[in-house]
Amino acid sequence: QVQLVESGGGLVQSGGSLRLSCAASGILFRIYTMGWYRQAPGKQRELVARITPGSSTSFADSVKGRFTISRDNAKNTVYLQMNSLKPDDTAVYYCSAWVVVSSNYWGQGTQVTVSS
């Protein structure tokens, strides 16, 4: 059974930082691309950052220079370090794993709220 369990969300003031973690089980973690998506109220889910099995990374334009993504294959865990947070970053953040796009596994989500 595949499980992706996110942690690290919460309430932070504008300009602050949070680090999200996603622990995966039930998959051969090292061969999966791992990503973080987010969904704000009334908006579509968007891909924020992803990291490939070879640790190549990409980011949405809205978070470039502020967010970093990393993975620890020994711990089956992916991280999202979020700095200089803005109120517009407020959303539910979801961890996802895929080998083939459109065949994603999903976590349950963790709320990030940035106050102004």
C-alpha positions in Angstrom: 0.0 0.0 0.0 1.4 3.3 -1.1 1.4 6.1 1.5 2.7 9.7 1.2 2.5 11.5 4.6 3.1 15.2 4.7 4.1 17.2 7.7 5.4 20.6 8.6 2.6 22.9 7.6 1.2 25.6 9.9 0.7 29.3 10.4 3.6 31.7 9.7 3.9 35.4 9.3 4.7 37.0 6.0 8.5 36.8 5.4 8.8 33.6 7.5 9.9 30.1 6.6 8.5 26.6 6.8 9.9 23.2 5.9 7.5 20.6 4.6 8.4 16.9 4.7 6.8 14.0 2.8 7.6 10.5 3.9 6.9 7.8 1.3 6.3 4.1 1.8 5.1 1.3 -0.5 7.1 2.6 -3.5 10.6 2.2 -4.8 11.3 5.8 -3.8 14.5 6.3 -5.7 12.9 5.8 -9.1 10.0 8.3 -8.6 9.9 11.9 -9.5 8.6 13.7 -6.4 6.7 16.9 -6.4 4.9 19.4 -4.3 1.6 20.8 -5.5 -0.6 23.4 -3.8 -4.3 24.4 -4.0 -5.6 27.6 -2.7 -9.4 28.1 -2.2 -11.1 28.7 -5.5 -8.0 27.9 -7.5 -6.8 25.0 -9.4 -4.1 22.7 -8.1 -0.7 23.8 -9.3 2.8 22.2 -9.4 5.1 24.2 -7.1 8.3 22.1 -7.4 9.5 18.8 -8.5 12.7 16.7 -8.2 13.6 13.9 -10.5 15.3 10.6 -9.5 18.5 12.2 -10.6 17.8 15.2 -8.4 17.1 17.7 -11.2 14.7 20.3 -9.9 12.2 22.7 -11.3 10.0 25.4 -9.8 6.9 27.4 -10.6 7.8 31.0 -11.5 6.0 32.3 -8.4 8.3 30.5 -6.0 11.7 30.6 -7.8 14.4 31.9 -5.6 12.3 31.4 -2.4 11.6 27.6 -2.4 13.9 24.7 -2.6 13.2 21.0 -3.0 15.4 18.1 -1.9 15.2 14.4 -1.4 16.8 11.9 0.9 16.5 8.5 -0.8 17.8 6.7 2.3 14.9 8.1 4.3 12.3 7.9 1.4 11.6 11.5 2.1 11.2 14.7 0.1 11.4 18.2 1.5 10.2 21.6 0.5 12.0 24.5 2.1 9.9 27.6 1.8 11.5 31.0 2.6 10.3 34.6 2.3 6.7 33.3 2.5 3.9 35.6 1.2 0.2 35.5 1.9 -0.3 34.3 -1.7 1.5 31.1 -0.7 -1.4 30.2 1.5 -2.8 26.9 0.3 -3.0 23.2 1.0 0.3 21.6 0.0 0.2 18.1 -1.4 3.1 15.7 -1.9 3.0 13.6 -5.1 5.0 10.8 -6.6 5.0 9.6 -10.2 7.0 7.6 -12.7 4.6 8.5 -15.5 2.7 11.8 -15.4 -1.0 11.2 -14.8 -0.3 8.1 -12.7 0.4 10.1 -9.6 0.2 9.0 -6.0 -0.9 11.7 -3.6 -0.6 12.6 0.1 -3.5 13.9 2.2 -2.2 17.5 2.2 -0.9 19.9 4.8 -2.2 23.4 5.3 0.1 26.4 5.0 -1.2 29.7 6.1 0.8 32.9 5.7 -0.5 35.9 7.6 0.2 39.5 6.5 
